Amino acid sequence: MQISVSKPRGNITCDTAVKKANLRTRLSSATERVRMREMDSTRFTFPDNVPLVQWEDGSIRVQDTRLLLAMIVTAFQQGDTPDEINDSFPSASVTQIKAVIDWYLNNRSEADAYLEEEEAEGERLRREIQSQPEYQAKTEILKRKREEFLQRRREQLIKT
């Protein structure tokens, strides 16, 4: 038996409501992990001439943007100039990018330690997500559908 709950935007089934409740629980759990991470994160204070801010979640971003320090540093390490970085990330001005790179070069050990911590946290989260049975099942479905699509495409190409 399926129960419908009337909502202003239409009807949702009980199954959908349960899925949404489960999602809220997972998000709540993820929020708790972020809060726990915040307590462990190194807090930075930047000089006024450096357009970097540290958000509550511990991430360091260019002021008034969502652009992460790691994105600028990675592009710089790959040989991009401030102008090229600006082409890729126009939400930050060339002046801001130059100031961030200058700060990075003058605070390399602290910045690299922070970036390594961020990378390790990202890797830990990736492993946690990929180890979940639901994720693994969906990945297998996607792989199967991709292979079926490629097979159909090969057959179409052979016919032509």
C-alpha positions as CSV (number, residue, x, y, z in Angstrom):
1,M,0.0,0.0,0.0
2,Q,1.4,3.4,-1.0
3,I,0.4,6.5,0.8
4,S,0.4,9.9,-0.9
5,V,1.1,13.1,1.0
6,S,-0.3,16.3,-0.5
7,K,2.2,19.1,-1.0
8,P,1.8,22.5,-2.5
9,R,4.0,21.3,-5.5
10,G,2.1,18.1,-6.0
11,N,2.0,14.6,-4.5
12,I,4.9,12.7,-3.2
13,T,4.7,9.1,-2.2
14,C,5.7,7.7,1.2
15,D,8.7,6.1,-0.5
16,T,9.9,9.5,-1.7
17,A,9.3,11.0,1.8
18,V,11.4,8.2,3.3
19,K,14.2,8.8,0.7
20,K,14.2,12.5,1.6
21,A,14.3,11.7,5.3
22,N,17.3,9.3,4.7
23,L,19.0,12.0,2.7
24,R,18.5,14.5,5.5
25,T,20.0,12.0,7.9
26,R,23.0,11.5,5.6
27,L,23.4,15.3,5.2
28,S,23.2,15.8,8.9
29,S,25.9,13.2,9.4
30,A,28.0,14.9,6.7
31,T,27.5,18.2,8.5
32,E,28.7,16.7,11.7
33,R,31.8,15.4,9.9
34,V,32.4,19.0,8.6
35,R,31.9,20.4,12.1
36,M,34.4,17.9,13.5
37,R,36.8,18.8,10.7
38,E,36.5,22.5,11.5
39,M,37.8,21.9,15.0
40,D,40.9,20.1,13.6
41,S,41.6,22.6,10.9
42,T,44.4,25.1,11.2
43,R,43.0,28.6,11.4
44,F,44.8,31.3,9.3
45,T,44.7,35.0,9.7
46,F,45.6,36.9,6.5
47,P,47.0,40.4,6.2
48,D,44.7,43.0,4.8
49,N,46.6,43.1,1.4
50,V,46.0,39.3,0.9
51,P,42.5,38.6,-0.5
52,L,42.1,35.3,1.2
53,V,39.5,34.3,3.7
54,Q,39.0,31.0,5.6
55,W,35.4,29.8,5.7
56,E,33.8,28.0,8.6
57,D,34.4,24.7,7.0
58,G,38.2,25.4,7.0
59,S,38.5,26.0,3.3
60,I,40.6,28.9,2.2
61,R,39.1,31.0,-0.7
62,V,39.7,34.2,-2.6
63,Q,37.7,36.9,-0.9
64,D,34.2,37.5,-2.3
65,T,34.5,34.3,-4.5
66,R,34.1,30.6,-4.0
67,L,37.6,30.1,-5.7
68,L,39.8,27.8,-3.5
69,L,43.4,28.6,-2.7
70,A,44.2,25.1,-4.0
71,M,42.9,25.9,-7.4
72,I,45.1,28.9,-7.8
73,V,48.2,27.1,-6.4
74,T,47.7,24.1,-8.6
75,A,47.4,26.2,-11.7
76,F,50.4,28.2,-10.7
77,Q,52.4,25.0,-10.0
78,Q,51.5,23.8,-13.5
79,G,53.1,26.9,-15.0
80,D,50.0,29.1,-15.6
81,T,50.5,32.8,-15.4
82,P,48.2,35.0,-13.3
83,D,46.5,36.1,-16.6
84,E,46.0,32.4,-17.6
85,I,44.6,31.6,-14.1
86,N,42.2,34.5,-14.5
87,D,41.1,33.2,-17.9
88,S,40.2,29.9,-16.1
89,F,38.8,31.5,-13.0
90,P,37.4,35.0,-13.9
91,S,35.7,35.4,-10.5
92,A,39.1,36.5,-9.1
93,S,40.9,39.5,-10.6
94,V,44.5,39.3,-11.9
95,T,45.5,41.5,-9.0
96,Q,43.9,39.2,-6.5
97,I,45.6,36.2,-8.1
98,K,49.0,37.8,-8.0
99,A,48.5,38.7,-4.3
100,V,47.4,35.1,-3.5
101,I,50.5,33.7,-5.4
102,D,52.7,36.1,-3.5
103,W,51.3,35.0,-0.2
104,Y,51.7,31.4,-1.2
105,L,55.4,31.9,-2.1
106,N,56.1,33.7,1.2
107,N,54.2,31.2,3.3
108,R,54.9,28.0,1.3
109,S,55.5,25.6,4.2
110,E,52.2,26.6,6.0
111,A,50.3,26.7,2.8
112,D,51.6,23.3,1.6
113,A,50.8,21.7,4.9
114,Y,47.3,23.0,4.7
115,L,46.9,21.9,1.0
116,E,48.3,18.4,1.9
117,E,45.8,18.2,4.8
118,E,43.0,19.2,2.4
119,E,44.1,16.6,-0.2
120,A,44.2,13.9,2.5
121,E,40.7,14.8,3.7
122,G,39.4,14.7,0.2
123,E,41.0,11.3,-0.4
124,R,39.6,10.0,2.9
125,L,36.1,11.2,1.9
126,R,36.4,9.6,-1.6
127,R,37.4,6.2,0.0
128,E,34.5,6.5,2.5
129,I,32.0,7.2,-0.3
130,Q,33.3,4.6,-2.6
131,S,33.1,1.9,0.1
132,Q,29.4,2.4,0.6
133,P,27.4,-0.5,-0.9
134,E,24.8,1.9,-2.4
135,Y,27.6,3.8,-4.3
136,Q,29.2,0.5,-5.5
137,A,25.8,-0.8,-6.7
138,K,25.1,2.4,-8.6
139,T,28.6,2.4,-10.1
140,E,28.0,-1.2,-11.4
141,I,24.7,-0.1,-13.0
142,L,26.4,2.8,-14.7
143,K,29.2,0.6,-16.0
144,R,26.7,-1.9,-17.3
145,K,24.7,0.8,-19.0
146,R,27.8,2.4,-20.5
147,E,28.9,-0.9,-21.9
148,E,25.4,-1.5,-23.4
149,F,25.5,1.9,-25.0
150,L,29.0,1.4,-26.4
151,Q,27.9,-2.0,-27.8
152,R,24.8,-0.5,-29.5
153,R,27.0,2.3,-30.9
154,R,29.6,-0.3,-32.3
155,E,26.7,-2.2,-33.9
156,Q,25.4,1.0,-35.5
157,L,28.8,1.9,-36.9
158,I,29.2,-1.6,-38.3
159,K,25.9,-1.2,-40.2
160,T,27.0,2.0,-41.8
